[in-house]
Amino acid sequence: MAQSLDSIYVPAIEGRSGWLMRNALSDRLGAGVGDPSARYRLDVRLDDQLESLAILNDDTISRERRILRVRYQLIDLTDGSVLLDATAGSDAGIDVVSSEYAVIAAEQTALENLTREVADQMVSELALTLRQQR
């Protein structure tokens, strides 16, 4: 199975969240992520949102939710067929405190954690799909 996962090429994904996602996938899939001559290509589209949840009487926000959703397709480059068309996602709550720096750090940490979690979901589904192809 490791050889099959290693033969997946992941093109660059736009934005900071895309950079984090590609790195997380690279850690899980192996060296093939950067090889455009690999057998499979994984196309990834991200939707990263930050929304306010709790608004106090003075119109300040006390809680946020970071949502990361991914739509991805595994394409067999030998014939162009789509082997998998799926979605994955997760979300995290963030406390908004008086320190702007602390809030920004919490938002970034949430994004990093969500990226790893969603990459794990994706790789599990990819492994199942490739196993069925054998």
C-alpha positions in Angstrom: 0.0 0.0 0.0 2.9 2.4 0.7 4.0 2.1 -2.9 0.6 3.0 -4.2 0.4 6.0 -1.9 3.9 7.0 -2.9 2.7 7.2 -6.5 0.3 10.1 -5.9 1.3 13.5 -7.2 -0.2 16.5 -5.5 0.1 19.8 -7.4 0.6 23.0 -5.6 -2.5 24.2 -3.6 -3.3 27.9 -3.5 -2.8 29.9 -0.3 -1.3 29.4 3.2 -3.9 26.7 4.0 -3.0 25.0 0.7 0.7 25.1 1.5 0.0 23.5 4.9 -2.3 20.9 3.3 0.3 19.9 0.7 3.0 19.5 3.4 0.6 17.4 5.5 -0.1 15.2 2.5 3.5 15.0 1.7 4.3 13.7 5.2 1.7 11.0 4.9 2.0 10.0 1.2 5.7 10.0 0.7 8.1 11.2 -1.9 5.8 10.9 -4.9 3.8 14.0 -3.9 6.2 16.2 -5.8 6.7 13.9 -8.8 4.5 15.0 -11.8 5.4 11.7 -13.6 3.6 9.7 -10.8 0.8 7.4 -11.8 -1.9 9.3 -9.9 -2.7 13.0 -9.4 -4.6 14.3 -6.4 -6.5 17.5 -7.2 -7.4 19.4 -4.0 -9.7 22.4 -3.5 -9.8 23.9 0.0 -12.5 26.0 1.7 -11.1 27.6 4.8 -13.5 29.8 6.8 -13.4 31.7 10.1 -16.8 32.6 11.5 -17.9 34.4 14.7 -20.0 32.4 17.1 -20.5 34.3 20.3 -21.2 38.1 20.1 -21.4 39.9 23.4 -23.7 42.8 24.3 -21.0 45.3 23.4 -20.7 43.7 19.9 -17.4 42.1 20.6 -16.7 38.5 19.5 -15.9 36.0 22.3 -15.7 32.8 20.2 -14.8 31.9 16.7 -15.0 28.7 14.7 -12.4 27.7 12.0 -13.8 25.4 9.4 -11.7 23.5 6.9 -13.4 21.6 4.1 -11.7 19.9 1.2 -13.0 18.5 -2.0 -10.5 16.2 -3.7 -10.2 13.9 -6.7 -7.8 11.1 -7.3 -7.1 10.8 -11.0 -5.4 7.8 -12.7 -3.0 9.5 -15.2 -2.7 6.4 -17.3 -6.3 6.8 -18.7 -7.6 10.0 -17.1 -10.3 8.3 -15.0 -11.4 9.7 -11.7 -11.0 6.9 -9.1 -12.2 9.0 -6.2 -14.2 12.1 -5.8 -14.7 12.9 -2.1 -14.9 15.5 0.6 -13.3 15.7 4.0 -13.4 18.4 6.7 -13.2 19.4 10.3 -13.7 22.4 12.5 -12.3 23.9 15.7 -13.5 26.4 18.3 -11.3 29.4 19.2 -11.6 31.6 22.3 -11.2 35.3 21.4 -9.2 37.0 24.2 -8.1 40.6 24.6 -4.6 39.9 23.1 -4.8 40.2 19.3 -1.5 38.3 19.1 -3.0 35.4 21.1 -6.1 35.3 18.9 -4.0 35.2 15.7 -1.7 32.5 17.1 -4.8 30.4 18.1 -6.3 30.8 14.6 -3.1 29.7 13.0 -2.7 26.7 15.4 -6.2 25.7 14.7 -5.5 25.8 10.9 -2.4 23.7 11.4 -4.2 21.1 13.5 -7.2 21.0 11.2 -4.9 20.5 8.2 -3.3 17.5 9.8 -6.6 16.0 10.8 -8.2 16.4 7.3 -5.0 15.1 5.6 -5.4 11.9 7.8 -9.0 11.5 6.7 -8.0 12.0 3.0 -5.1 9.5 3.2 -7.4 6.9 4.8 -9.9 7.2 2.0 -7.1 7.2 -0.7 -5.7 4.0 0.8 -9.1 2.3 0.7 -9.6 3.4 -2.9 -6.2 2.2 -4.1 -6.6 -1.1 -2.3 -9.9 -1.7 -4.2 -8.0 -1.0 -7.4 -5.7 -3.9 -6.9 
